[in-house]
Amino acid sequence: MLIKIKHKDTGEVLYSLDAENNTIKNTVETAVKGGVNLSCADLSGADLMAANLKLAELEGADLSGANLKYSTFYDADIRMANFRSADIGHSYFGGANIAGANFDGANIEGALFEGN
């Protein structure tokens, strides 16, 4: 299944992946592992539970309402990202750049922010 990750403002495709039994989580993780810059990506409402987003470039991304529970944001760049009403419970943000990120209404229970 073809899944496209688009820019939140322009609709430009930042990354796409066409794979059998593909999911948004698989697409995002593949992009991140490949070093794709997903700044300003529209990932609102995405189910990314337990995603490995280590070193992700998500500056200004819209993650509002996303399920990110148990995810890893180790050393990720999430400056100015929107996590409004997202579930980031039990996620790890060690070393992540969270400057200006919006966590209003997010479930942060058990989330660990170290070295931010």
KETI-707593 format. One record per residue (C-alpha): residue in three letters; x, y, z. Coordinates in steps of 0.02 Angstrom, whole numbers, padded with zeros to 5 digits, always signed. Example, Ala and Ser with C-alpha at 12.3 -4.5 7.8 and 13.67 -1.06 7.14 Angstrom:
<sites>
Ala+00615-00225+00390/Ser+00684-00053+00357/
</sites>
This chain:
<sites>
Met+00000+00000+00000/Leu+00066+00172-00047/Ile+00078+00293+00100/Lys+00131+00473+00077/Ile+00195+00590+00211/Lys+00152+00768+00163/His+00205+00941+00217/Lys+00074+01010+00336/Asp+00059+01178+00247/Thr+00100+01149+00064/Gly+00043+00969+00039/Glu+00210+00930-00044/Val+00256+00746-00027/Leu+00407+00734+00089/Tyr+00419+00544+00079/Ser+00319+00399+00013/Leu+00333+00211+00029/Asp+00241+00078-00068/Ala+00255-00090+00019/Glu+00144-00239+00050/Asn+00049-00224+00215/Asn+00124-00050+00239/Thr+00074+00059+00387/Ile+00104+00242+00429/Lys+00218+00184+00570/Asn+00323+00080+00450/Thr+00331+00225+00326/Val+00388+00351+00458/Glu+00516+00233+00534/Thr+00587+00191+00362/Ala+00602+00376+00321/Val+00688+00413+00486/Lys+00809+00267+00468/Gly+00851+00331+00295/Gly+00889+00505+00360/Val+00741+00588+00275/Asn+00701+00760+00343/Leu+00518+00759+00396/Ser+00514+00938+00459/Cys+00337+01010+00449/Ala+00264+00838+00411/Asp+00077+00813+00438/Leu+00068+00663+00553/Ser-00086+00721+00646/Gly-00189+00576+00713/Ala-00061+00447+00656/Asp-00043+00282+00748/Leu+00142+00278+00785/Met+00134+00179+00946/Ala+00307+00116+00998/Ala+00390+00200+00848/Asn+00579+00215+00843/Leu+00606+00398+00801/Lys+00787+00406+00859/Leu+00876+00551+00772/Ala+00715+00600+00681/Glu+00706+00771+00597/Leu+00529+00825+00643/Glu+00551+01011+00672/Gly+00381+01096+00659/Ala+00291+00932+00623/Asp+00105+00915+00664/Leu+00087+00764+00780/Ser-00074+00826+00859/Gly-00188+00685+00915/Ala-00059+00554+00866/Asn-00033+00393+00963/Leu+00151+00397+01008/Lys+00141+00296+01168/Tyr+00303+00201+01207/Ser+00397+00288+01065/Thr+00580+00337+01065/Phe+00633+00514+01019/Tyr+00816+00495+01071/Asp+00917+00644+01003/Ala+00772+00691+00887/Asp+00743+00868+00826/Ile+00563+00906+00873/Arg+00580+01094+00894/Met+00414+01183+00869/Ala+00324+01017+00841/Asn+00140+01009+00887/Phe+00098+00866+01007/Arg-00069+00943+01058/Ser-00185+00806+01126/Ala-00061+00671+01073/Asp-00028+00517+01180/Ile+00158+00517+01219/Gly+00141+00417+01379/His+00296+00315+01424/Ser+00394+00386+01277/Tyr+00579+00427+01290/Phe+00642+00601+01242/Gly+00823+00588+01300/Gly+00931+00719+01216/Ala+00787+00775+01102/Asn+00777+00959+01057/Ile+00602+01005+01116/Ala+00621+01195+01111/Gly+00453+01275+01073/Ala+00362+01108+01056/Asn+00177+01114+01102/Phe+00125+00980+01226/Asp-00043+01059+01274/Gly-00169+00926+01320/Ala-00048+00785+01280/Asn-00044+00629+01389/Ile+00134+00636+01457/Glu+00110+00508+01596/Gly+00272+00410+01617/Ala+00361+00506+01478/Leu+00546+00532+01512/Phe+00630+00696+01465/Glu+00818+00686+01499/Gly+00949+00810+01443/Asn+00826+00924+01354/
</sites>
